[in-house]
Amino acid sequence: MHGVSIASYTDWKAGFSYTVPDGVLKGIEFGAYYTGNNANTAFYTDLNGFNTAKDTGVAYVKKTF
């Protein structure tokens, strides 16, 4: 692999969100997403053994004022 660094990777993210259109919860957004990559695990593992490039899932509730 000439010209490709071990630090190179491709990442992706898939998810959804829904904002309540009216009523008591009007304007509140609910959502979730999952993100991952094809990073070199050995390169992105810190001295404590934690893989900083591991896949992650997130759920959230948001209200903007």
PyMOL Python script that loads the backbone (N, CA, C, O; Angstrom):
from pymol import cmd

cmd.read_pdbstr("""\
ATOM      1  N   MET A   1       0.839  -1.190   0.000  1.00  0.00           N
ATOM      2  CA  MET A   1       0.000   0.000   0.000  1.00  0.00           C
ATOM      3  C   MET A   1       0.876   1.242   0.000  1.00  0.00           C
ATOM      4  O   MET A   1       1.071   1.866   1.043  1.00  0.00           O
ATOM      5  N   HIS A   2       1.374   1.585  -1.099  1.00  0.00           N
ATOM      6  CA  HIS A   2       2.226   2.752  -1.227  1.00  0.00           C
ATOM      7  C   HIS A   2       1.393   4.034  -1.082  1.00  0.00           C
ATOM      8  O   HIS A   2       0.373   4.206  -1.749  1.00  0.00           O
ATOM      9  N   GLY A   3       1.849   4.922  -0.200  1.00  0.00           N
ATOM     10  CA  GLY A   3       1.186   6.211  -0.060  1.00  0.00           C
ATOM     11  C   GLY A   3       0.019   6.235   0.920  1.00  0.00           C
ATOM     12  O   GLY A   3      -0.630   7.270   1.078  1.00  0.00           O
ATOM     13  N   VAL A   4      -0.260   5.106   1.584  1.00  0.00           N
ATOM     14  CA  VAL A   4      -1.370   5.076   2.540  1.00  0.00           C
ATOM     15  C   VAL A   4      -0.795   4.948   3.949  1.00  0.00           C
ATOM     16  O   VAL A   4      -0.046   4.012   4.230  1.00  0.00           O
ATOM     17  N   SER A   5      -1.134   5.865   4.817  1.00  0.00           N
ATOM     18  CA  SER A   5      -0.650   5.875   6.190  1.00  0.00           C
ATOM     19  C   SER A   5      -1.470   4.927   7.061  1.00  0.00           C
ATOM     20  O   SER A   5      -2.655   4.714   6.802  1.00  0.00           O
ATOM     21  N   ILE A   6      -0.832   4.345   8.114  1.00  0.00           N
ATOM     22  CA  ILE A   6      -1.590   3.500   9.039  1.00  0.00           C
ATOM     23  C   ILE A   6      -2.572   4.334   9.856  1.00  0.00           C
ATOM     24  O   ILE A   6      -3.478   3.794  10.492  1.00  0.00           O
ATOM     25  N   ALA A   7      -2.386   5.653   9.834  1.00  0.00           N
ATOM     26  CA  ALA A   7      -3.300   6.546  10.551  1.00  0.00           C
ATOM     27  C   ALA A   7      -4.536   6.883   9.721  1.00  0.00           C
ATOM     28  O   ALA A   7      -5.468   7.500  10.237  1.00  0.00           O
ATOM     29  N   SER A   8      -4.563   6.493   8.454  1.00  0.00           N
ATOM     30  CA  SER A   8      -5.715   6.789   7.591  1.00  0.00           C
ATOM     31  C   SER A   8      -6.880   5.870   7.916  1.00  0.00           C
ATOM     32  O   SER A   8      -6.686   4.710   8.280  1.00  0.00           O
ATOM     33  N   TYR A   9      -8.084   6.391   7.782  1.00  0.00           N
ATOM     34  CA  TYR A   9      -9.285   5.579   7.989  1.00  0.00           C
ATOM     35  C   TYR A   9     -10.481   6.242   7.327  1.00  0.00           C
ATOM     36  O   TYR A   9     -10.435   7.411   6.944  1.00  0.00           O
ATOM     37  N   THR A  10     -11.542   5.476   7.201  1.00  0.00           N
ATOM     38  CA  THR A  10     -12.819   5.973   6.700  1.00  0.00           C
ATOM     39  C   THR A  10     -13.833   5.811   7.817  1.00  0.00           C
ATOM     40  O   THR A  10     -13.895   4.753   8.444  1.00  0.00           O
ATOM     41  N   ASP A  11     -14.628   6.839   8.078  1.00  0.00           N
ATOM     42  CA  ASP A  11     -15.650   6.711   9.113  1.00  0.00           C
ATOM     43  C   ASP A  11     -17.042   6.898   8.522  1.00  0.00           C
ATOM     44  O   ASP A  11     -17.197   7.400   7.409  1.00  0.00           O
ATOM     45  N   TRP A  12     -18.052   6.486   9.288  1.00  0.00           N
ATOM     46  CA  TRP A  12     -19.442   6.553   8.864  1.00  0.00           C
ATOM     47  C   TRP A  12     -20.326   6.837  10.075  1.00  0.00           C
ATOM     48  O   TRP A  12     -19.930   6.633  11.222  1.00  0.00           O
ATOM     49  N   LYS A  13     -21.527   7.310   9.784  1.00  0.00           N
ATOM     50  CA  LYS A  13     -22.493   7.629  10.840  1.00  0.00           C
ATOM     51  C   LYS A  13     -23.889   7.399  10.287  1.00  0.00           C
ATOM     52  O   LYS A  13     -24.206   7.846   9.184  1.00  0.00           O
ATOM     53  N   ALA A  14     -24.723   6.703  11.049  1.00  0.00           N
ATOM     54  CA  ALA A  14     -26.113   6.463  10.660  1.00  0.00           C
ATOM     55  C   ALA A  14     -26.996   6.758  11.865  1.00  0.00           C
ATOM     56  O   ALA A  14     -26.663   6.399  12.995  1.00  0.00           O
ATOM     57  N   GLY A  15     -28.125   7.416  11.614  1.00  0.00           N
ATOM     58  CA  GLY A  15     -28.992   7.740  12.730  1.00  0.00           C
ATOM     59  C   GLY A  15     -30.295   8.354  12.295  1.00  0.00           C
ATOM     60  O   GLY A  15     -30.629   8.373  11.111  1.00  0.00           O
ATOM     61  N   PHE A  16     -31.030   8.857  13.268  1.00  0.00           N
ATOM     62  CA  PHE A  16     -32.316   9.486  13.004  1.00  0.00           C
ATOM     63  C   PHE A  16     -32.584  10.546  14.065  1.00  0.00           C
ATOM     64  O   PHE A  16     -31.977  10.545  15.136  1.00  0.00           O
ATOM     65  N   SER A  17     -33.497  11.440  13.749  1.00  0.00           N
ATOM     66  CA  SER A  17     -33.961  12.403  14.735  1.00  0.00           C
ATOM     67  C   SER A  17     -35.416  12.743  14.429  1.00  0.00           C
ATOM     68  O   SER A  17     -35.874  12.625  13.292  1.00  0.00           O
ATOM     69  N   TYR A  18     -36.126  13.165  15.463  1.00  0.00           N
ATOM     70  CA  TYR A  18     -37.531  13.555  15.320  1.00  0.00           C
ATOM     71  C   TYR A  18     -37.764  14.763  16.214  1.00  0.00           C
ATOM     72  O   TYR A  18     -37.441  14.728  17.401  1.00  0.00           O
ATOM     73  N   THR A  19     -38.316  15.825  15.658  1.00  0.00           N
ATOM     74  CA  THR A  19     -38.671  17.014  16.422  1.00  0.00           C
ATOM     75  C   THR A  19     -40.188  17.066  16.566  1.00  0.00           C
ATOM     76  O   THR A  19     -40.914  17.018  15.573  1.00  0.00           O
ATOM     77  N   VAL A  20     -40.661  17.165  17.797  1.00  0.00           N
ATOM     78  CA  VAL A  20     -42.099  17.207  18.080  1.00  0.00           C
ATOM     79  C   VAL A  20     -42.663  18.503  17.487  1.00  0.00           C
ATOM     80  O   VAL A  20     -42.187  19.587  17.824  1.00  0.00           O
ATOM     81  N   PRO A  21     -43.675  18.407  16.604  1.00  0.00           N
ATOM     82  CA  PRO A  21     -44.175  19.589  15.907  1.00  0.00           C
ATOM     83  C   PRO A  21     -45.092  20.503  16.717  1.00  0.00           C
ATOM     84  O   PRO A  21     -45.146  21.704  16.453  1.00  0.00           O
ATOM     85  N   ASP A  22     -45.818  19.957  17.702  1.00  0.00           N
ATOM     86  CA  ASP A  22     -46.723  20.799  18.484  1.00  0.00           C
ATOM     87  C   ASP A  22     -47.068  20.139  19.803  1.00  0.00           C
ATOM     88  O   ASP A  22     -46.652  19.012  20.071  1.00  0.00           O
ATOM     89  N   GLY A  23     -47.823  20.838  20.619  1.00  0.00           N
ATOM     90  CA  GLY A  23     -48.213  20.312  21.925  1.00  0.00           C
ATOM     91  C   GLY A  23     -47.236  20.717  23.013  1.00  0.00           C
ATOM     92  O   GLY A  23     -46.406  21.605  22.818  1.00  0.00           O
ATOM     93  N   VAL A  24     -47.339  20.062  24.154  1.00  0.00           N
ATOM     94  CA  VAL A  24     -46.525  20.382  25.323  1.00  0.00           C
ATOM     95  C   VAL A  24     -45.030  20.193  25.038  1.00  0.00           C
ATOM     96  O   VAL A  24     -44.202  20.942  25.556  1.00  0.00           O
ATOM     97  N   LEU A  25     -44.690  19.212  24.233  1.00  0.00           N
ATOM     98  CA  LEU A  25     -43.288  18.922  23.929  1.00  0.00           C
ATOM     99  C   LEU A  25     -42.803  19.581  22.636  1.00  0.00           C
ATOM    100  O   LEU A  25     -41.758  19.203  22.105  1.00  0.00           O
ATOM    101  N   LYS A  26     -43.545  20.555  22.130  1.00  0.00           N
ATOM    102  CA  LYS A  26     -43.206  21.211  20.863  1.00  0.00           C
ATOM    103  C   LYS A  26     -41.749  21.688  20.856  1.00  0.00           C
ATOM    104  O   LYS A  26     -41.291  22.344  21.792  1.00  0.00           O
ATOM    105  N   GLY A  27     -41.035  21.345  19.782  1.00  0.00           N
ATOM    106  CA  GLY A  27     -39.664  21.790  19.614  1.00  0.00           C
ATOM    107  C   GLY A  27     -38.610  20.893  20.235  1.00  0.00           C
ATOM    108  O   GLY A  27     -37.418  21.127  20.038  1.00  0.00           O
ATOM    109  N   ILE A  28     -39.016  19.867  20.983  1.00  0.00           N
ATOM    110  CA  ILE A  28     -38.039  18.946  21.570  1.00  0.00           C
ATOM    111  C   ILE A  28     -37.644  17.926  20.502  1.00  0.00           C
ATOM    112  O   ILE A  28     -38.494  17.358  19.816  1.00  0.00           O
ATOM    113  N   GLU A  29     -36.347  17.712  20.381  1.00  0.00           N
ATOM    114  CA  GLU A  29     -35.819  16.760  19.401  1.00  0.00           C
ATOM    115  C   GLU A  29     -35.321  15.504  20.107  1.00  0.00           C
ATOM    116  O   GLU A  29     -34.591  15.587  21.095  1.00  0.00           O
ATOM    117  N   PHE A  30     -35.716  14.349  19.598  1.00  0.00           N
ATOM    118  CA  PHE A  30     -35.251  13.056  20.079  1.00  0.00           C
ATOM    119  C   PHE A  30     -34.439  12.429  18.954  1.00  0.00           C
ATOM    120  O   PHE A  30     -34.821  12.526  17.788  1.00  0.00           O
ATOM    121  N   GLY A  31     -33.342  11.797  19.284  1.00  0.00           N
ATOM    122  CA  GLY A  31     -32.549  11.193  18.229  1.00  0.00           C
ATOM    123  C   GLY A  31     -31.563  10.170  18.746  1.00  0.00           C
ATOM    124  O   GLY A  31     -31.351  10.026  19.950  1.00  0.00           O
ATOM    125  N   ALA A  32     -30.965   9.461  17.801  1.00  0.00           N
ATOM    126  CA  ALA A  32     -29.934   8.480  18.107  1.00  0.00           C
ATOM    127  C   ALA A  32     -29.086   8.280  16.860  1.00  0.00           C
ATOM    128  O   ALA A  32     -29.559   8.463  15.738  1.00  0.00           O
ATOM    129  N   TYR A  33     -27.845   7.908  17.063  1.00  0.00           N
ATOM    130  CA  TYR A  33     -26.986   7.574  15.936  1.00  0.00           C
ATOM    131  C   TYR A  33     -25.911   6.589  16.373  1.00  0.00           C
ATOM    132  O   TYR A  33     -25.613   6.447  17.559  1.00  0.00           O
ATOM    133  N   TYR A  34     -25.343   5.920  15.393  1.00  0.00           N
ATOM    134  CA  TYR A  34     -24.258   4.973  15.607  1.00  0.00           C
ATOM    135  C   TYR A  34     -23.151   5.361  14.640  1.00  0.00           C
ATOM    136  O   TYR A  34     -23.409   5.592  13.459  1.00  0.00           O
ATOM    137  N   THR A  35     -21.936   5.433  15.127  1.00  0.00           N
ATOM    138  CA  THR A  35     -20.810   5.815  14.281  1.00  0.00           C
ATOM    139  C   THR A  35     -19.690   4.799  14.411  1.00  0.00           C
ATOM    140  O   THR A  35     -19.471   4.237  15.485  1.00  0.00           O
ATOM    141  N   GLY A  36     -18.984   4.566  13.317  1.00  0.00           N
ATOM    142  CA  GLY A  36     -17.887   3.605  13.311  1.00  0.00           C
ATOM    143  C   GLY A  36     -16.860   3.961  12.258  1.00  0.00           C
ATOM    144  O   GLY A  36     -16.983   4.975  11.571  1.00  0.00           O
ATOM    145  N   ASN A  37     -15.851   3.127  12.138  1.00  0.00           N
ATOM    146  CA  ASN A  37     -14.776   3.371  11.180  1.00  0.00           C
ATOM    147  C   ASN A  37     -14.000   2.083  10.920  1.00  0.00           C
ATOM    148  O   ASN A  37     -14.256   1.050  11.539  1.00  0.00           O
ATOM    149  N   ASN A  38     -13.064   2.165  10.009  1.00  0.00           N
ATOM    150  CA  ASN A  38     -12.209   1.022   9.714  1.00  0.00           C
ATOM    151  C   ASN A  38     -10.765   1.313  10.130  1.00  0.00           C
ATOM    152  O   ASN A  38      -9.826   0.854   9.480  1.00  0.00           O
ATOM    153  N   ALA A  39     -10.593   2.070  11.206  1.00  0.00           N
ATOM    154  CA  ALA A  39      -9.267   2.468  11.678  1.00  0.00           C
ATOM    155  C   ALA A  39      -8.463   1.271  12.169  1.00  0.00           C
ATOM    156  O   ALA A  39      -9.023   0.278  12.633  1.00  0.00           O
ATOM    157  N   ASN A  40      -7.156   1.380  12.061  1.00  0.00           N
ATOM    158  CA  ASN A  40      -6.230   0.369  12.540  1.00  0.00           C
ATOM    159  C   ASN A  40      -6.291   0.347  14.072  1.00  0.00           C
ATOM    160  O   ASN A  40      -5.843   1.289  14.726  1.00  0.00           O
ATOM    161  N   THR A  41      -6.848  -0.729  14.641  1.00  0.00           N
ATOM    162  CA  THR A  41      -7.047  -0.819  16.089  1.00  0.00           C
ATOM    163  C   THR A  41      -5.739  -0.648  16.856  1.00  0.00           C
ATOM    164  O   THR A  41      -5.705   0.069  17.856  1.00  0.00           O
ATOM    165  N   ALA A  42      -4.681  -1.285  16.414  1.00  0.00           N
ATOM    166  CA  ALA A  42      -3.398  -1.191  17.126  1.00  0.00           C
ATOM    167  C   ALA A  42      -2.878   0.243  17.156  1.00  0.00           C
ATOM    168  O   ALA A  42      -2.353   0.682  18.180  1.00  0.00           O
ATOM    169  N   PHE A  43      -3.012   0.974  16.067  1.00  0.00           N
ATOM    170  CA  PHE A  43      -2.528   2.348  15.999  1.00  0.00           C
ATOM    171  C   PHE A  43      -3.332   3.278  16.897  1.00  0.00           C
ATOM    172  O   PHE A  43      -2.770   4.214  17.464  1.00  0.00           O
ATOM    173  N   TYR A  44      -4.634   3.043  17.041  1.00  0.00           N
ATOM    174  CA  TYR A  44      -5.510   3.930  17.807  1.00  0.00           C
ATOM    175  C   TYR A  44      -5.813   3.433  19.221  1.00  0.00           C
ATOM    176  O   TYR A  44      -6.791   3.866  19.830  1.00  0.00           O
ATOM    177  N   THR A  45      -4.992   2.536  19.742  1.00  0.00           N
ATOM    178  CA  THR A  45      -5.135   2.073  21.127  1.00  0.00           C
ATOM    179  C   THR A  45      -4.110   2.797  21.978  1.00  0.00           C
ATOM    180  O   THR A  45      -2.917   2.787  21.675  1.00  0.00           O
ATOM    181  N   ASP A  46      -4.592   3.441  23.069  1.00  0.00           N
ATOM    182  CA  ASP A  46      -3.674   4.225  23.895  1.00  0.00           C
ATOM    183  C   ASP A  46      -2.873   3.333  24.855  1.00  0.00           C
ATOM    184  O   ASP A  46      -3.034   2.113  24.843  1.00  0.00           O
ATOM    185  N   LEU A  47      -2.022   3.930  25.674  1.00  0.00           N
ATOM    186  CA  LEU A  47      -1.150   3.174  26.575  1.00  0.00           C
ATOM    187  C   LEU A  47      -1.914   2.421  27.662  1.00  0.00           C
ATOM    188  O   LEU A  47      -1.368   1.496  28.264  1.00  0.00           O
ATOM    189  N   ASN A  48      -3.161   2.798  27.921  1.00  0.00           N
ATOM    190  CA  ASN A  48      -3.991   2.096  28.902  1.00  0.00           C
ATOM    191  C   ASN A  48      -4.783   0.949  28.278  1.00  0.00           C
ATOM    192  O   ASN A  48      -5.528   0.256  28.971  1.00  0.00           O
ATOM    193  N   GLY A  49      -4.622   0.752  26.966  1.00  0.00           N
ATOM    194  CA  GLY A  49      -5.337  -0.325  26.276  1.00  0.00           C
ATOM    195  C   GLY A  49      -6.707   0.072  25.765  1.00  0.00           C
ATOM    196  O   GLY A  49      -7.474  -0.792  25.339  1.00  0.00           O
ATOM    197  N   PHE A  50      -7.041   1.369  25.794  1.00  0.00           N
ATOM    198  CA  PHE A  50      -8.339   1.844  25.329  1.00  0.00           C
ATOM    199  C   PHE A  50      -8.274   2.149  23.838  1.00  0.00           C
ATOM    200  O   PHE A  50      -7.424   2.920  23.393  1.00  0.00           O
ATOM    201  N   ASN A  51      -9.173   1.544  23.070  1.00  0.00           N
ATOM    202  CA  ASN A  51      -9.245   1.792  21.628  1.00  0.00           C
ATOM    203  C   ASN A  51     -10.024   3.079  21.407  1.00  0.00           C
ATOM    204  O   ASN A  51     -11.248   3.092  21.532  1.00  0.00           O
ATOM    205  N   THR A  52      -9.330   4.153  21.081  1.00  0.00           N
ATOM    206  CA  THR A  52      -9.967   5.458  20.910  1.00  0.00           C
ATOM    207  C   THR A  52     -10.772   5.560  19.622  1.00  0.00           C
ATOM    208  O   THR A  52     -11.490   6.539  19.420  1.00  0.00           O
ATOM    209  N   ALA A  53     -10.664   4.563  18.747  1.00  0.00           N
ATOM    210  CA  ALA A  53     -11.397   4.579  17.470  1.00  0.00           C
ATOM    211  C   ALA A  53     -12.564   3.594  17.456  1.00  0.00           C
ATOM    212  O   ALA A  53     -13.109   3.307  16.390  1.00  0.00           O
ATOM    213  N   LYS A  54     -12.953   3.078  18.606  1.00  0.00           N
ATOM    214  CA  LYS A  54     -14.021   2.075  18.613  1.00  0.00           C
ATOM    215  C   LYS A  54     -15.372   2.677  18.222  1.00  0.00           C
ATOM    216  O   LYS A  54     -15.600   3.876  18.378  1.00  0.00           O
ATOM    217  N   ASP A  55     -16.259   1.825  17.714  1.00  0.00           N
ATOM    218  CA  ASP A  55     -17.603   2.249  17.331  1.00  0.00           C
ATOM    219  C   ASP A  55     -18.362   2.741  18.557  1.00  0.00           C
ATOM    220  O   ASP A  55     -18.116   2.289  19.675  1.00  0.00           O
ATOM    221  N   THR A  56     -19.291   3.677  18.334  1.00  0.00           N
ATOM    222  CA  THR A  56     -20.021   4.290  19.446  1.00  0.00           C
ATOM    223  C   THR A  56     -21.474   4.549  19.068  1.00  0.00           C
ATOM    224  O   THR A  56     -21.774   4.938  17.940  1.00  0.00           O
ATOM    225  N   GLY A  57     -22.365   4.329  20.019  1.00  0.00           N
ATOM    226  CA  GLY A  57     -23.772   4.656  19.851  1.00  0.00           C
ATOM    227  C   GLY A  57     -24.160   5.773  20.809  1.00  0.00           C
ATOM    228  O   GLY A  57     -23.669   5.833  21.937  1.00  0.00           O
ATOM    229  N   VAL A  58     -25.049   6.663  20.353  1.00  0.00           N
ATOM    230  CA  VAL A  58     -25.472   7.804  21.171  1.00  0.00           C
ATOM    231  C   VAL A  58     -26.981   8.002  21.020  1.00  0.00           C
ATOM    232  O   VAL A  58     -27.515   7.923  19.913  1.00  0.00           O
ATOM    233  N   ALA A  59     -27.655   8.257  22.123  1.00  0.00           N
ATOM    234  CA  ALA A  59     -29.072   8.662  22.116  1.00  0.00           C
ATOM    235  C   ALA A  59     -29.138  10.017  22.802  1.00  0.00           C
ATOM    236  O   ALA A  59     -28.384  10.280  23.739  1.00  0.00           O
ATOM    237  N   TYR A  60     -30.050  10.889  22.331  1.00  0.00           N
ATOM    238  CA  TYR A  60     -30.105  12.227  22.909  1.00  0.00           C
ATOM    239  C   TYR A  60     -31.510  12.817  22.873  1.00  0.00           C
ATOM    240  O   TYR A  60     -32.378  12.386  22.115  1.00  0.00           O
ATOM    241  N   VAL A  61     -31.694  13.818  23.722  1.00  0.00           N
ATOM    242  CA  VAL A  61     -32.892  14.666  23.735  1.00  0.00           C
ATOM    243  C   VAL A  61     -32.372  16.097  23.745  1.00  0.00           C
ATOM    244  O   VAL A  61     -31.502  16.439  24.546  1.00  0.00           O
ATOM    245  N   LYS A  62     -32.904  16.938  22.853  1.00  0.00           N
ATOM    246  CA  LYS A  62     -32.393  18.305  22.708  1.00  0.00           C
ATOM    247  C   LYS A  62     -33.537  19.297  22.636  1.00  0.00           C
ATOM    248  O   LYS A  62     -34.559  19.035  22.002  1.00  0.00           O
ATOM    249  N   LYS A  63     -33.362  20.440  23.288  1.00  0.00           N
ATOM    250  CA  LYS A  63     -34.318  21.529  23.216  1.00  0.00           C
ATOM    251  C   LYS A  63     -33.541  22.813  22.977  1.00  0.00           C
ATOM    252  O   LYS A  63     -32.650  23.151  23.757  1.00  0.00           O
ATOM    253  N   THR A  64     -33.863  23.526  21.917  1.00  0.00           N
ATOM    254  CA  THR A  64     -33.203  24.787  21.603  1.00  0.00           C
ATOM    255  C   THR A  64     -34.133  25.929  22.007  1.00  0.00           C
ATOM    256  O   THR A  64     -35.322  25.913  21.690  1.00  0.00           O
ATOM    257  N   PHE A  65     -33.588  26.909  22.702  1.00  0.00           N
ATOM    258  CA  PHE A  65     -34.381  28.053  23.153  1.00  0.00           C
ATOM    259  C   PHE A  65     -34.050  29.273  22.343  1.00  0.00           C
ATOM    260  O   PHE A  65     -34.618  30.340  22.575  1.00  0.00           O
TER     261      PHE A  65
END
""", "prot")
cmd.dss("prot")
cmd.show_as("cartoon", "prot")
cmd.util.cbc("prot")
cmd.orient("prot")
